Amino acid sequence: MDLLDDLPQRIAALRANWSVVNPETVREKTTRAEAWLDDVESLLSRPAEEFFVDIQLWDLASFRLFLAIQECISILGYWIAGAALGFPNDAASAFDLLADRTVIDRELATRLREVMRMRDLISHGDFTEDRLHLQGDYLEGVASLRRFLKAVAVEAALLSPA
């Protein structure tokens, strides 16, 4: 069982022990996720003939994106626990919960649901689509995760809402 599968239990545990969570924890987690997203963007920016020929580059980009997504799921749990927003069934519905409460916009929640689909695709190694198409999906996923991380930083008062 991984973090995605037990999000409701994770939220309950965080809520019970909320005193251990502070803005510095959020800063550490967002910094780590941003670093992985930087790596993904760097790898995806390589010329197509280099990137698509070397399967190890693709695997590394996928793995780094997976790590960033997992970190964002962890942050999501902290956010929902701290705001006492309820207990979503899974990470995808947790993003909807944030949108329902107008903490993030509905369009971002929809995009983040797609990121969860990519996370599943990566975790199962199910790359039936061509990598050129997935490269665009990955870049959109990176942009969506960055928007989420910005919203988290604003919520934790680590960044002004500008």
N, C-alpha and C positions, 0 to 999 in steps of 0.2 A: 504494500500500500504506500502511495506517495502523498506528497503534500496536497496535490490536486484532489485526490480521492477522499481525504479526511478534513476538508476545509471547515465544515460545521463544528467538528470536534475541536479543531485548532482554535477557532474563534471562541468557543466556550472556555477553553483553557486560558487563552489570552485575557478574556474578560475577567476570569477569576483571579488572575495574577497581574492585573493591569498596572500595578505600581512599578513593575520592573521595566515598563516601556517608557521611553523618553525620546525627545527630538533627536538626540544623538544616535539612537538606534535607527531611526528613520533615515538620518543622514548617512550612516554607514551602509544601510541597505540600498538606498537610492544611488549612492556613489558606486557601489559594486555593480548594480544593474546598468548604470550609465557606462561604466568601463566595458562591460561585455557588449553592450550595444555599439560602442565605438569600434570594438574589434570586428563585429559583424559588418558594420558599414565599410570598414577598411577592406575586409576580405571581398565584399560584394562589389567594391569599386574597381577591382582589378579588371583588366581587359578580358572580354568574353573568351577569347581563344586560350588564355592562360587559366582562367577560372574554371571553365567547363571541361577542360582536358584533365585537370588534376583533381581527382575525386577526393583527395585528402583535404584540399581547400574547401570543397563543398561540405564535407563532413565537419570540419572545424567551424565553419560559419553556422551550420545547423546546430552543433553542440553549444556554441556560445549563445545563440539565440534561445535555445532551450534553457540554458542557465539564467539568462535575463528574464525569461518568462517565469521561471520558478521563483526567482527573487521577487518579482512583481506580485505573484500569488501570495507569497509570504507577507509582503507589505499590505496587500489587500486585506489579509486576515487581521493584521494589527489595526488597520483603519476602521474596519467594520466593528471590531471588538471595542475599540476606544469610543466610537460614536454610538455604540449600542443600537445598531441598525437592524438587528434581527439575525436570523440564521439561514443563509441561502443554502440551497442544495449542493451547489458546486461553484467553481470560480466563475464560469460564464454567467450564471444567474446572479452572482455577487456583483458583477459589473452592472447588471440591470437594476439591482437594488440601489446602487449608488446613483444611477440615472433617475430612478423613481423618486429619490429624495433630492433631486437636482444638485447633487454634489459634483457629478460630471454630466456632460451633455449626452443625450440619447445616441447621437451619431458616434461619439467615442465609445460608448458601451457596445454598440453594434460592431464596431471595428475590433474591440477587444475580445468579443465573442469569437471573431474570426481568428484572432491570435491564439485563442485556446484550441481552435481546430488545427492550426499549424503545430501547436505544441504536441497534440495527439499524433499528428502525421510524423513529426520528428521522432517521438518516443517509440513509435512502431516501425520506423524505417520505411514507411509506405510512400515512396516517391513515384507514384504512377504518372504524375504530371511531368512535363518536360521541365528541366531546371531553369530554362530561360523564363518561363512563366512563373515558376516558384521564386526566382530571384526578385521579381517585381512584388510578389506577395510578401516576401521577407522584408523588403525595404518599406512597404506599407506597414507591416507589423512593427518594425523598428520605430517608425514615426508615431504610431499609435501608443506604443509603450513609453516613448519619450513624453507624449502629451499626458499620459497617466502619471508618470513620475513628476512632472511639473505640478499637476493637480495635488499630488501627495505633498510635495514640498510646500505649496501654498497652504494646504490644510494644516501642516505641522509648523507653520509660521517660520519656515526656513527660507522662504522666498516670498516677495511681495506679489500680489495678484496681477501685476501689469502685463 
